[in-house]
Amino acid sequence: MVVLDPNTGHMLFEGNCNPENVIDFMQPVERWIDDCLNNIGYIADELVVDFRFRYYNTASYKYFLRLLKKIKTLIDANKRITFLWYYENDDEDGKEAGEDLFELAEIPDDDFELIEMED
């Protein structure tokens, strides 16, 4: 599930993400982000970007990185962005994947949070 709402400042990516063609699946999301970047005045001043995956494939993960780098540019437009990465309890690999993703996207430590999900 993908929810993109510039009025409330909430972006949610949730569930299993393993599309057969990740580009076809993610391009509408990327176009939406590009539209937001071109119309910054219509975006809430504070944004929350939630990643709540049970599963994602490598191609999706790489595309998340691409999207994060785009979203991060909103910080330069004086938008406050909080990135939340949820991982299943006792899933150290899931936690590390979030840490690595935010590090690769050069998201400052103060702008993301890793949250353990209960079963």
C-alpha positions as a Markdown table, in Angstrom:
| # | Residue | x | y | z |
|---|---|---|---|---|
| 1 | Met | 0.0 | 0.0 | 0.0 |
| 2 | Val | 1.2 | 3.5 | -0.8 |
| 3 | Val | -0.5 | 6.6 | 0.6 |
| 4 | Leu | 0.7 | 10.0 | -0.5 |
| 5 | Asp | -1.0 | 13.0 | 1.0 |
| 6 | Pro | 0.7 | 16.4 | 0.6 |
| 7 | Asn | -2.0 | 18.2 | 2.6 |
| 8 | Thr | -1.5 | 16.2 | 5.8 |
| 9 | Gly | 2.2 | 15.7 | 5.1 |
| 10 | His | 2.0 | 11.9 | 5.3 |
| 11 | Met | 3.6 | 9.4 | 3.0 |
| 12 | Leu | 3.1 | 5.7 | 3.9 |
| 13 | Phe | 4.7 | 2.7 | 2.3 |
| 14 | Glu | 3.4 | -0.5 | 3.8 |
| 15 | Gly | 3.1 | -4.2 | 3.3 |
| 16 | Asn | 5.0 | -6.5 | 1.0 |
| 17 | Cys | 6.9 | -4.8 | -1.8 |
| 18 | Asn | 8.1 | -7.2 | -4.5 |
| 19 | Pro | 6.6 | -6.0 | -7.8 |
| 20 | Glu | 7.5 | -7.9 | -10.9 |
| 21 | Asn | 8.6 | -4.6 | -12.5 |
| 22 | Val | 9.6 | -2.2 | -9.8 |
| 23 | Ile | 10.0 | 0.7 | -12.2 |
| 24 | Asp | 6.4 | 0.4 | -13.4 |
| 25 | Phe | 5.2 | 0.3 | -9.8 |
| 26 | Met | 7.4 | 3.1 | -8.5 |
| 27 | Gln | 7.2 | 5.6 | -11.4 |
| 28 | Pro | 3.8 | 7.0 | -10.4 |
| 29 | Val | 5.2 | 7.5 | -6.8 |
| 30 | Glu | 8.3 | 9.2 | -8.2 |
| 31 | Arg | 6.2 | 11.4 | -10.5 |
| 32 | Trp | 4.0 | 12.4 | -7.5 |
| 33 | Ile | 7.2 | 13.4 | -5.5 |
| 34 | Asp | 8.4 | 15.4 | -8.5 |
| 35 | Asp | 5.1 | 17.2 | -8.7 |
| 36 | Cys | 5.4 | 18.0 | -5.0 |
| 37 | Leu | 8.9 | 19.3 | -5.5 |
| 38 | Asn | 7.6 | 21.6 | -8.3 |
| 39 | Asn | 4.7 | 22.8 | -6.1 |
| 40 | Ile | 6.3 | 23.1 | -2.7 |
| 41 | Gly | 3.7 | 25.7 | -1.5 |
| 42 | Tyr | 1.1 | 23.0 | -1.5 |
| 43 | Ile | 3.0 | 20.7 | 0.8 |
| 44 | Ala | 2.5 | 20.7 | 4.6 |
| 45 | Asp | 5.5 | 22.2 | 6.5 |
| 46 | Glu | 6.1 | 19.0 | 8.3 |
| 47 | Leu | 6.2 | 15.7 | 6.6 |
| 48 | Val | 6.3 | 12.1 | 7.9 |
| 49 | Val | 7.5 | 9.4 | 5.7 |
| 50 | Asp | 6.6 | 5.9 | 7.0 |
| 51 | Phe | 8.2 | 2.6 | 5.8 |
| 52 | Arg | 6.3 | -0.3 | 7.2 |
| 53 | Phe | 7.3 | -3.3 | 5.2 |
| 54 | Arg | 7.0 | -7.0 | 6.1 |
| 55 | Tyr | 9.0 | -7.8 | 3.0 |
| 56 | Tyr | 10.7 | -5.9 | 0.1 |
| 57 | Asn | 12.9 | -7.2 | -2.7 |
| 58 | Thr | 16.3 | -5.8 | -3.6 |
| 59 | Ala | 15.1 | -3.8 | -6.6 |
| 60 | Ser | 12.4 | -2.1 | -4.4 |
| 61 | Tyr | 15.0 | -1.2 | -1.8 |
| 62 | Lys | 17.2 | 0.4 | -4.4 |
| 63 | Tyr | 14.2 | 2.4 | -5.6 |
| 64 | Phe | 13.5 | 3.5 | -2.0 |
| 65 | Leu | 17.0 | 5.0 | -1.9 |
| 66 | Arg | 16.2 | 6.9 | -5.1 |
| 67 | Leu | 13.0 | 8.2 | -3.6 |
| 68 | Leu | 14.6 | 9.2 | -0.3 |
| 69 | Lys | 17.2 | 11.3 | -2.1 |
| 70 | Lys | 14.4 | 13.2 | -3.9 |
| 71 | Ile | 12.3 | 13.7 | -0.7 |
| 72 | Lys | 15.4 | 14.8 | 1.2 |
| 73 | Thr | 15.6 | 17.9 | -1.1 |
| 74 | Leu | 12.5 | 19.2 | 0.6 |
| 75 | Ile | 14.6 | 20.0 | 3.6 |
| 76 | Asp | 16.3 | 22.7 | 1.6 |
| 77 | Ala | 12.8 | 24.2 | 1.1 |
| 78 | Asn | 12.4 | 24.6 | 4.9 |
| 79 | Lys | 10.2 | 21.5 | 5.2 |
| 80 | Arg | 10.6 | 19.4 | 8.4 |
| 81 | Ile | 10.8 | 15.7 | 7.4 |
| 82 | Thr | 10.8 | 12.8 | 9.7 |
| 83 | Phe | 11.5 | 9.4 | 8.2 |
| 84 | Leu | 10.3 | 6.3 | 10.1 |
| 85 | Trp | 11.5 | 2.8 | 9.4 |
| 86 | Tyr | 9.6 | 0.1 | 11.1 |
| 87 | Tyr | 11.1 | -3.4 | 11.4 |
| 88 | Glu | 9.8 | -6.6 | 13.0 |
| 89 | Asn | 10.9 | -7.3 | 16.5 |
| 90 | Asp | 14.1 | -9.4 | 16.7 |
| 91 | Asp | 14.8 | -8.6 | 13.0 |
| 92 | Glu | 18.3 | -7.2 | 13.2 |
| 93 | Asp | 18.7 | -7.4 | 9.4 |
| 94 | Gly | 15.5 | -5.3 | 9.0 |
| 95 | Lys | 16.9 | -2.7 | 11.5 |
| 96 | Glu | 20.3 | -2.6 | 9.7 |
| 97 | Ala | 18.6 | -2.2 | 6.3 |
| 98 | Gly | 16.9 | 0.9 | 7.6 |
| 99 | Glu | 20.1 | 2.3 | 9.0 |
| 100 | Asp | 21.9 | 1.6 | 5.8 |
| 101 | Leu | 19.2 | 3.1 | 3.7 |
| 102 | Phe | 19.2 | 6.4 | 5.6 |
| 103 | Glu | 23.0 | 6.5 | 5.6 |
| 104 | Leu | 23.2 | 5.9 | 1.9 |
| 105 | Ala | 20.6 | 8.7 | 1.3 |
| 106 | Glu | 22.6 | 11.0 | 3.6 |
| 107 | Ile | 19.6 | 11.5 | 5.9 |
| 108 | Pro | 20.8 | 13.2 | 9.1 |
| 109 | Asp | 20.4 | 11.0 | 12.2 |
| 110 | Asp | 18.0 | 13.5 | 13.8 |
| 111 | Asp | 15.6 | 13.1 | 10.9 |
| 112 | Phe | 15.0 | 9.4 | 11.0 |
| 113 | Glu | 13.8 | 6.9 | 13.6 |
| 114 | Leu | 14.0 | 3.1 | 13.6 |
| 115 | Ile | 10.9 | 1.6 | 15.3 |
| 116 | Glu | 10.5 | -2.0 | 16.4 |
| 117 | Met | 7.1 | -3.4 | 15.5 |
| 118 | Glu | 5.4 | -5.9 | 17.8 |
| 119 | Asp | 3.9 | -9.1 | 16.3 |
